[in-house]
């Protein structure tokens, strides 16, 4: 089913308003994080999948790779003191981080496909997937080794720089004309997604799931939802969807 841009924009506004209501209600009534995240992710994602022709089974492999990037990034953040994820969603903190990374990534991909009407998905490009996974894995594992072996100041800033380097490396694998168009499209998507990203940040911060412990290691901190949040995190909320979607487009061959 194809939706007009007006209908898609309206539905995204409705999803954003719904998500804000869920997050505020969860905070106001002190509801635990797990049911709040279920309402934030599962309900709108199921609605989007049911109203589009997106073959969700075909994207799960790509989402699994992307979610592993999120998990490793979270590990790098912990090793550098950039932020700490408590992982309180399950009995095992690591399992909680993995599950959130997977389902949040899947939701982001579904929302991206819905917004840009890319439902004519074909299949995973196995060769490109292997190449991209090798590049991303090498960069992240290398970063984990360096950050683990060397104490660096302003670790969060270095993480942002590493993400930019990874982004540029992936773009080099894409033809120039398509890469340019993809960047413009992904910047637009990130701008649209930013309010939702802030809502998720609100849920994580107010529940105590995410902590920023070393204020002296950030360029600048803002008071957000009663917590000091580094300016690097605000930048990451905009940058990460761009990185995520470009990695996703590199994994998926949809002939677009």
DRENMARMI-887155 format. One record per residue (C-alpha): residue in one letter; z, x, y. Coordinates in Angstrom, 2 decimals. Layout:
<pts>
<"a"; <Z; X; Y>>
...
</pts>
This chain:
<pts>
<"x"; <0.00; 0.00; 0.00>>
<"x"; <-0.99; 1.40; 3.40>>
<"x"; <1.14; 0.73; 6.46>>
<"x"; <0.00; 0.91; 10.06>>
<"x"; <1.63; 3.57; 12.29>>
<"x"; <3.46; 0.82; 14.18>>
<"x"; <4.97; -0.61; 10.99>>
<"x"; <5.97; 2.84; 9.75>>
<"x"; <7.56; 3.71; 13.10>>
<"x"; <9.46; 0.42; 13.09>>
<"x"; <10.72; 1.00; 9.57>>
<"x"; <11.87; 4.53; 10.39>>
<"x"; <13.81; 3.18; 13.38>>
<"x"; <15.38; 0.56; 11.08>>
<"x"; <16.29; 3.25; 8.52>>
<"x"; <17.84; 5.38; 11.27>>
<"x"; <19.88; 2.47; 12.63>>
<"x"; <20.96; 1.50; 9.11>>
<"x"; <21.98; 5.11; 8.37>>
<"x"; <23.97; 5.36; 11.61>>
<"x"; <25.79; 2.12; 10.74>>
<"x"; <26.60; 3.40; 7.24>>
<"x"; <27.90; 6.75; 8.52>>
<"x"; <30.03; 5.21; 11.26>>
<"x"; <31.41; 2.56; 8.90>>
<"x"; <32.28; 5.22; 6.36>>
<"x"; <34.10; 7.23; 9.02>>
<"x"; <35.85; 4.21; 10.55>>
<"x"; <37.18; 2.91; 7.22>>
<"x"; <37.74; 6.39; 5.77>>
<"x"; <35.38; 5.80; 2.84>>
<"x"; <34.88; 8.78; 0.53>>
<"x"; <31.70; 10.79; 0.96>>
<"x"; <30.04; 9.95; -2.38>>
<"x"; <29.45; 6.21; -1.76>>
<"x"; <28.45; 6.96; 1.82>>
<"x"; <25.79; 9.43; 0.66>>
<"x"; <24.62; 6.96; -1.98>>
<"x"; <24.04; 4.34; 0.71>>
<"x"; <22.43; 6.91; 3.02>>
<"x"; <20.00; 8.30; 0.43>>
<"x"; <19.49; 5.99; -2.55>>
<"x"; <19.07; 2.63; -0.80>>
<"x"; <16.35; 3.61; 1.74>>
<"x"; <14.64; 5.95; -0.74>>
<"x"; <14.29; 3.25; -3.39>>
<"x"; <12.92; 0.87; -0.76>>
<"x"; <10.33; 3.42; 0.39>>
<"x"; <9.23; 4.22; -3.17>>
<"x"; <8.87; 0.55; -4.07>>
<"x"; <6.73; -0.15; -1.00>>
<"x"; <4.36; 2.80; -1.42>>
<"x"; <2.12; 4.15; -4.16>>
<"x"; <3.83; 7.53; -4.27>>
<"x"; <3.91; 8.76; -7.90>>
<"x"; <7.49; 9.95; -7.70>>
<"x"; <7.45; 11.57; -11.15>>
<"x"; <4.77; 14.01; -9.99>>
<"x"; <6.82; 15.38; -7.11>>
<"x"; <10.01; 16.00; -9.11>>
<"x"; <8.92; 19.47; -10.21>>
<"x"; <8.21; 20.53; -6.64>>
<"x"; <11.45; 18.95; -5.43>>
<"x"; <13.41; 20.88; -8.09>>
<"x"; <12.00; 24.17; -6.75>>
<"x"; <12.72; 23.16; -3.16>>
<"x"; <16.24; 22.06; -4.04>>
<"x"; <16.88; 25.46; -5.64>>
<"x"; <15.92; 27.03; -2.29>>
<"x"; <18.53; 24.83; -0.60>>
<"x"; <21.19; 25.86; -3.15>>
<"x"; <20.44; 29.56; -2.71>>
<"x"; <20.42; 29.13; 1.08>>
<"x"; <23.86; 27.52; 0.83>>
<"x"; <25.02; 30.50; -1.23>>
<"x"; <23.68; 32.90; 1.40>>
<"x"; <25.47; 30.90; 4.08>>
<"x"; <28.74; 31.17; 2.16>>
<"x"; <28.33; 34.92; 1.62>>
<"x"; <27.72; 35.50; 5.34>>
<"x"; <30.34; 33.03; 6.55>>
<"x"; <27.66; 30.98; 8.32>>
<"x"; <29.06; 27.74; 6.92>>
<"x"; <31.00; 26.54; 3.91>>
<"x"; <30.10; 23.55; 1.73>>
<"x"; <33.17; 22.30; -0.14>>
<"x"; <31.22; 20.58; -2.94>>
<"x"; <33.71; 17.73; -3.30>>
<"x"; <31.18; 15.22; -4.66>>
<"x"; <31.89; 16.15; -8.29>>
<"x"; <34.63; 17.90; -10.28>>
<"x"; <32.52; 21.07; -10.12>>
<"x"; <31.86; 22.25; -6.52>>
<"x"; <28.60; 23.92; -7.58>>
<"x"; <27.33; 20.78; -9.30>>
<"x"; <28.10; 18.80; -6.15>>
<"x"; <26.04; 21.18; -4.03>>
<"x"; <23.14; 21.07; -6.51>>
<"x"; <23.08; 17.27; -6.75>>
<"x"; <23.21; 16.81; -2.98>>
<"x"; <20.46; 19.40; -2.50>>
<"x"; <18.20; 17.67; -5.04>>
<"x"; <18.58; 14.08; -3.87>>
<"x"; <18.56; 14.90; -0.17>>
<"x"; <15.41; 16.98; -0.65>>
<"x"; <13.79; 14.19; -2.65>>
<"x"; <14.64; 11.68; 0.09>>
<"x"; <13.15; 13.96; 2.74>>
<"x"; <9.92; 14.35; 0.75>>
<"x"; <9.63; 10.60; 0.14>>
<"x"; <10.16; 9.91; 3.84>>
<"x"; <7.53; 12.50; 4.74>>
<"x"; <5.00; 10.99; 2.36>>
<"x"; <5.69; 7.52; 3.75>>
<"x"; <5.37; 8.58; 7.38>>
<"x"; <2.08; 10.42; 6.91>>
<"x"; <0.57; 8.16; 4.24>>
<"x"; <-0.01; 10.96; 1.76>>
<"x"; <0.44; 8.72; -1.27>>
<"x"; <-2.88; 9.87; -2.80>>
<"x"; <-1.00; 12.65; -4.54>>
<"x"; <-2.83; 14.33; -7.40>>
<"x"; <-0.73; 16.92; -9.23>>
<"x"; <1.22; 20.11; -8.92>>
<"x"; <-0.90; 23.17; -8.27>>
<"x"; <0.60; 25.36; -11.01>>
<"x"; <-0.82; 28.66; -9.77>>
<"x"; <0.23; 28.05; -6.18>>
<"x"; <3.62; 26.84; -7.37>>
<"x"; <4.22; 30.03; -9.35>>
<"x"; <3.09; 32.24; -6.45>>
<"x"; <5.17; 30.39; -3.92>>
<"x"; <8.21; 30.29; -6.18>>
<"x"; <7.92; 34.08; -6.67>>
<"x"; <7.68; 34.73; -2.92>>
<"x"; <10.54; 32.41; -2.02>>
<"x"; <12.67; 33.66; -4.90>>
<"x"; <12.11; 37.30; -3.97>>
<"x"; <13.00; 36.70; -0.33>>
<"x"; <16.11; 34.71; -1.11>>
<"x"; <17.39; 36.95; -3.89>>
<"x"; <16.69; 39.98; -1.70>>
<"x"; <18.59; 38.32; 1.11>>
<"x"; <21.51; 37.54; -1.21>>
<"x"; <21.66; 41.20; -2.24>>
<"x"; <21.47; 42.51; 1.32>>
<"x"; <23.97; 40.03; 2.74>>
<"x"; <26.27; 40.60; -0.22>>
<"x"; <26.13; 44.39; 0.05>>
<"x"; <26.18; 44.77; 3.83>>
<"x"; <28.54; 43.10; 6.28>>
<"x"; <26.43; 41.78; 9.15>>
<"x"; <27.43; 40.20; 12.42>>
<"x"; <25.93; 36.86; 13.42>>
<"x"; <24.94; 36.11; 9.83>>
<"x"; <23.74; 32.59; 10.69>>
<"x"; <21.25; 34.03; 13.15>>
<"x"; <19.94; 36.37; 10.46>>
<"x"; <19.54; 33.42; 8.10>>
<"x"; <17.41; 31.64; 10.69>>
<"x"; <15.30; 34.79; 11.07>>
<"x"; <14.87; 35.00; 7.28>>
<"x"; <13.71; 31.36; 7.18>>
<"x"; <11.14; 32.07; 9.89>>
<"x"; <9.85; 35.10; 7.96>>
<"x"; <9.59; 33.00; 4.79>>
<"x"; <7.78; 30.29; 6.75>>
<"x"; <5.24; 32.75; 8.13>>
<"x"; <4.73; 34.24; 4.66>>
<"x"; <3.91; 30.82; 3.19>>
<"x"; <1.58; 29.96; 6.08>>
<"x"; <-0.41; 33.11; 5.33>>
<"x"; <-1.25; 31.59; 1.93>>
<"x"; <-2.82; 28.55; 3.61>>
<"x"; <-6.25; 28.58; 5.33>>
<"x"; <-5.82; 29.04; 9.10>>
<"x"; <-7.24; 25.69; 10.20>>
<"x"; <-5.18; 23.74; 7.69>>
<"x"; <-2.06; 25.79; 8.48>>
<"x"; <-2.35; 24.99; 12.18>>
<"x"; <-2.77; 21.27; 11.55>>
<"x"; <0.10; 21.34; 9.07>>
<"x"; <2.45; 22.99; 11.56>>
<"x"; <1.70; 20.36; 14.22>>
<"x"; <2.26; 17.56; 11.71>>
<"x"; <5.49; 19.08; 10.42>>
<"x"; <6.87; 19.59; 13.94>>
<"x"; <6.25; 15.89; 14.59>>
<"x"; <7.97; 14.98; 11.32>>
<"x"; <10.96; 17.18; 12.13>>
<"x"; <11.30; 15.55; 15.56>>
<"x"; <11.27; 12.09; 13.95>>
<"x"; <13.73; 13.20; 11.26>>
<"x"; <16.16; 14.90; 13.66>>
<"x"; <18.28; 11.78; 14.37>>
<"x"; <18.67; 11.23; 10.63>>
<"x"; <19.62; 14.90; 10.20>>
<"x"; <22.32; 14.47; 12.85>>
<"x"; <23.63; 11.39; 11.01>>
<"x"; <23.92; 13.36; 7.76>>
<"x"; <25.62; 16.17; 9.69>>
<"x"; <28.10; 13.62; 11.07>>
<"x"; <28.90; 12.40; 7.55>>
<"x"; <29.38; 15.94; 6.21>>
<"x"; <31.50; 17.15; 9.14>>
<"x"; <33.78; 14.13; 9.48>>
<"x"; <34.44; 14.11; 5.73>>
<"x"; <35.34; 17.80; 5.74>>
<"x"; <32.49; 18.60; 3.33>>
<"x"; <31.00; 21.20; 5.71>>
<"x"; <33.00; 23.73; 7.68>>
<"x"; <32.17; 26.33; 10.33>>
<"x"; <34.96; 28.86; 10.11>>
<"x"; <34.07; 31.91; 12.21>>
<"x"; <33.35; 30.80; 15.77>>
<"x"; <33.10; 34.37; 17.03>>
<"x"; <30.11; 34.94; 14.71>>
<"x"; <27.92; 32.30; 16.37>>
<"x"; <25.82; 32.65; 19.50>>
<"x"; <27.37; 29.54; 21.00>>
<"x"; <29.27; 26.49; 19.76>>
<"x"; <29.10; 22.87; 20.86>>
<"x"; <31.76; 20.22; 20.43>>
<"x"; <30.14; 17.67; 18.12>>
<"x"; <32.02; 14.82; 16.41>>
<"x"; <35.31; 16.51; 17.21>>
<"x"; <34.21; 19.79; 15.60>>
<"x"; <32.83; 22.99; 17.06>>
<"x"; <29.27; 23.28; 15.72>>
<"x"; <27.23; 26.48; 16.24>>
<"x"; <23.99; 26.24; 18.17>>
<"x"; <22.36; 27.88; 15.15>>
<"x"; <23.14; 24.74; 13.13>>
<"x"; <21.47; 22.53; 15.74>>
<"x"; <18.38; 24.75; 15.48>>
<"x"; <18.53; 24.63; 11.67>>
<"x"; <18.56; 20.82; 11.71>>
<"x"; <15.13; 20.96; 13.38>>
<"x"; <13.76; 24.07; 11.64>>
<"x"; <14.62; 23.22; 8.04>>
<"x"; <12.43; 20.09; 7.69>>
<"x"; <9.48; 22.16; 8.96>>
<"x"; <10.16; 24.87; 6.36>>
<"x"; <10.77; 22.29; 3.63>>
<"x"; <7.55; 20.35; 4.19>>
<"x"; <5.38; 23.46; 4.46>>
<"x"; <6.87; 24.73; 1.21>>
<"x"; <6.25; 21.31; -0.30>>
<"x"; <2.64; 21.25; 0.83>>
<"x"; <2.27; 24.69; -0.71>>
<"x"; <3.56; 23.36; -4.03>>
<"x"; <1.55; 20.15; -4.10>>
<"x"; <-2.21; 19.86; -4.38>>
<"x"; <-3.01; 16.45; -2.89>>
<"x"; <-6.54; 17.38; -1.65>>
<"x"; <-5.59; 16.46; 1.91>>
</pts>
